Amino acid sequence: MQLFPWGEQLAIDLGTAHVHIALKGQGVVVREPSMVAFGDGRRQPVAVGVEAWRLWERGVSEVKVVRPVRGGMIADFDAAVAMLRRFIRQALGHRPLLSPSVVVAHPAGATGVELQALRHSLTAAGAGQITMVQKPLAAGLGAGLPLHSDEGYLIVDLGAGATDIGLFSGGLVTAGQTVRYGGDNLDETLIRAIRRQQGLRITSSAAEYLKQQAGSVQQTPNPGAVPIDDVVVVDEDRRVDSYNIDVDWVPQILVQALEPLLEELTWIVEDLPDSSRRQLELGSLVLTGGGTLLRGMDELFRERLQLPVTVAASPLSCTILGLETILNDLSALSLNGRRFGTNTL
């Protein structure tokens, strides 16, 4: 695989919640929320990334904050192009004379139409040659899994909008699937539970904060209460600036919310061919992605799936680190560009 030796090269992890970009030779240079803010009736962005996230967190009514990526794929083309164009220039530090080559991760279960939407958005944002890599493969490389081994590792990359799953063995990924269920679904479950049990309506940002404050899928002694801003008391139709909400029951709600994902994983493991099952028995299930930062996730998955389970050392960064590994050794691609299960467009 030949790239222009004088052109700049980027690795991009375009997630539902965050965008990570690495520049060859310099490491990860961009870590920003995947958000774009537009003014009323306008399609020119007024803020991108962390600035848009701050507007969303504050609930500013004069702007519309959108997430260009949903379920790991492009949901708003114009917003995605605006965001990617800004972040690519930010990563390079200048407006490039030549379009940079890009290695980008995509969901394991992405359709041809979804892959084309990703390619078109990157091209419109200024990318040149594009190499696509399945997320479970990138996450496995970023987690430091061995490339030459008879062991198999079931990668479970729990993101905000989707969970990517694939059996990693010998530098290849098989049985790749995408479950359109992730951290956002956990937040939505919390929102519904709080309204049903306590008669309170909270925002998505408040649910995310509450989940972070609980920080676990296991019960902890004396967890206490945390103040949540911008709460509506439903029965009284009254808005209050701050309300203290106990977090002692949050882990139980999170475990219930994870049930659809655990059930899907059970089916995936049971459907693996005998040879793949034997490989997996020698290895383990590896958790990556932001959703796995909750304490006790490894024990929960281990108990339910009856498999050895480990959490990657840097779960939030596994995908971009794996893409950076490929970016720094593109000559390792062989078999017509499919040594690492990639597609060059």
N, C-alpha and C positions, 0 to 999 in steps of 0.2 A: 504494500500500500504506500503510494508516494504522495507526500504533501509538499507544497512549495516550501523549500527550506528557509526562504526569507520571510514567509508569512507568519503572523502570530497565531498561536494555537490556544484554544480555550476548552475547558471541561465545564459543562453546565448540568446541574441537578435542579430541574424545574419542578418544584413540589407544590402541592396545594397550599401549604402554609408558608414555605420559605423557598428562596432561590439561593443556591450556592454556586459560585463561579470560581474556578481555579485557572490561573494563567501559567502556562508551562514555564518552569524554572523559578516561579515565585510563590507557588502554593495557592491556598484559598485567599482570594482578594475581595470577594463580595459575599456577604451574608445579610440578606434583607428579607423582610416579609413579602409574600406574593400578593401585594395589594396595590391598587391604583385608585386615586380619588379624582372624580370629575365634578366640575361646577354644574349648577342647575342648567339643564337643556344644552349642555356642551359635551363634545367628545374630545376636547383637548384636555389632557390630564393637568390637574393643579398640584398633585403630589403623587409620589411613587415610593414604594418601599416603606421604610420606617416612618416617614412623614405621613403617608397615607394611613398607616396603622395607628398613629397617634390621633388622627382625626376620627377614625373608626372607634377607638377606645373611648374618646370623649363624647361620641355620639353627636358630632356636629351636623346640624340639620341642613345647612346650606350646601353641603356636598354629598355626592353619592359615591360611596366606597365599594369597589367591586373586587372580587377575586377572579383573575383571568383563568385560573386553573381549577378544575373541579374533578374529583376522582382521579387525580394524577394526569389529566389530559386537558387540552385547550377547550375552554368553555366560552370565552369572549375573545375573538380574534384580534380586534382593534386594541383592546386593553393589553393583551399579551404582547403584541408588537411594540406598543409604547413602552411597556415595562422592560422587555428584553433589550430594546434599543438603548434605553437609559443605562441598564446594568452592564451591557457589553462595553459601552464607552467608559463607564466607571471602572470596569476591570482593566481596560487597556490604558486608561489615563489620558486618552486623546482620541480624536476621530481618525480611524485607520485609513491609510491610503489603499490598502488591499483588504478585502474581506477576510476576516480570520477564519481558520478552520475550527470546527467545533466537534467535540465528542459529547453526546448528550444521552441521558438515561431516559428510558420510557417504560411504562407499565408492562409487565409480562404479558398481560392479556389484551394489549392494545390492538384494535382493528386496523385494517389498511387505511380506512378513512381517517382514523385518529392519528395514525403515523404521518399521513400526508398533511394534516392540519398542523402538527408539530413542525414538520419540515418547512411548510410555507410561512409559518410565523417566524421561525428563525431566519429564513432567507429574507423576509421583509424587514427584519430588524437589523440586517447587515451581515449575516453569517455567510461564509463561502461553502466549502465542502463540509458535509455533515456526516458524522458516523454515529449510528444509534446503537445503544447497548441496553439490554434488559436490566431493569432495576435490581432483581435478585442477584444477578451476576456482579454488577458493580458493588452492591452491598457486601457480597461475599468476599470480593477482593479487598474491599476497604476494611473488612473485619479481620483480615490477615489469614484467611483459610488457605490450606495448602493446595497448590495447583497440581501436584503429582502425588496422588494418594488413592487408595482403594476405598477410603472412607467417604460417606455421603453426609451432606449437611443440608437440612431443610431450612432455607432462609425464610424468615417471616419479617418483612419490613413493614412495620405498622406506622403509616403516615397519617396525615390529617384527613385526607379525603379518600384514601384507599389503602389496602394492604396487599403488597406484592409478595408472592410465594413462589419458590422454585427450589428444586433439588440441585445443589451445587456439588459437583464432583469432577475432579480432573480438569478444572478450568472451564467447564461447560455447565450450562443450566438446562435441566430437563423438567418436565411436568410444571412448567411455568404457568401461573394463574394470577389473576387480579381479582380480589374481592372488593367491591365498591363499598367498603365499610372501614372507618378509621376513627381517628380522634375526634373529628367533628360530630360523629354519631354519639360518642360518649358525652360530649357537651350537650347535645340535644336531649339525650336521655335524662341528664341532670336537670335541664330546664323543665321538662315535663314532670319529673318527680317532685321538684320543689313547688311547682304550681299545684299539683295534686295533693301533696301531703301538708304543705304549709300555706297554701293560698297566696303565694307570692309569684310575681312574674319578673324574671331577671333577663339580662341581655346575654348574648353569646360570649362577649368578652368577660362578663362576670362569671359565667359557668366555667370558662377556661381558667380563670383565677381561682375559683373554688376547687377545681380539680387539682391544680398545682399546690394549693395550700394543704389539701388532704394528702397528696403525694404518694398514695399507696392504695393497693387493692386489699390490704389487710387491716383489720381493726387495730387501732392503737389506743393505749390508755390515755384518758384525759386529753382528747384532741382540742377541746375548747371551741370557741366561735370566732369567726372572722367577719369584719365589716364589708358589706357589699354595697356599692354605690348604685344609684338610679334603680330603685326597686319599686314595683307597683303592687300595692295590696289589692288583690283582685276583688274581694267582696265589697270593699269600700271604694273601689275605683280611685284610690288615692296614691299619689307618687310621693316617695320619701327619698331624701338625699342619701341616707345610709341606713343599713339594716344589718344587725348581727345575725348570722346564720351558723348554726352548729354544723360541724363537719364530721361528727362521729358516725353518721349513717352513710356518708358519701362512698366509702369503700364498697359497701354492700351494693349500692346502686351501680357502681362501676363494674363489679363482677357480673351483675345481671346484664349490663349493657354489652359485655364481652361475649356473652353466650352465643350469639349468631356466628361470630368469628371462630370461636372454639368448635362449634358444631361443623362449620365448613372445613376447618383443618382436620377434624376427625375423619371426614369423608375423603379428603385428599390423601391422607396417610393410608387409609384402608384400600384405596384404589391404586396405590403404587404397585408396579410389577414386583414379583418376588425378588428379582435381582436388585432393584432399587431399595426395597425394604431391607435387604441384607446390608447394603451399603450404609443405609441410615442407622441401622443397629450398631455399626462400627463407629459412627460419628455422633451427631447430636442435632437438635433443633437450635438454631441461632436466632435470637431476637435482635432486630435493629429498628431504627426509626424512632421518632420522638415519643410515640406512644408507649415505648418500652421503658421509659424513664420512671414510671410508677413502680414503687417498691413492691416486691412480692409477685411481679409478673412471671418471673421464671418459675416460682413454686406453683403458681396457678396453672400454667401451661404444662408443667411436668406432671402434676397430679391428674389433670384431665386427659392428656394424650399418652401418658405412660411412656415417655421418652426422656432421655437426658436433655436438659435445656440449659443454655448459657445465654447471657446478655453480652453483646459486643462491648468492647472497652469504650468506644466513642459512638454510641448508637445514632446520634444526630448527624454525624459526619461520615458514616460508613460509605454512603453512595458517592459523595463527591471525592472521597479519598480513593475509592475504587476507580472512578473515572480518571482521576489524576494518574493512577498507576498505568492505565492504558494509554493516556496521553503521553506519558514519559517514555513509553516503549511501544510505539505504534508498529515498529518493525516486527514485533512478536506476533502480529496478526498474520494468520496463514489460512490455508484452505479457502482461498478466495474471500478473505475477510471475515471468516466465521470461526476462527480459533477461539475467540472470546464470545461467540454468539452474537456478533454485531451485524448491522446492516449499513452499508455505505450508500448514501443517496447523492 
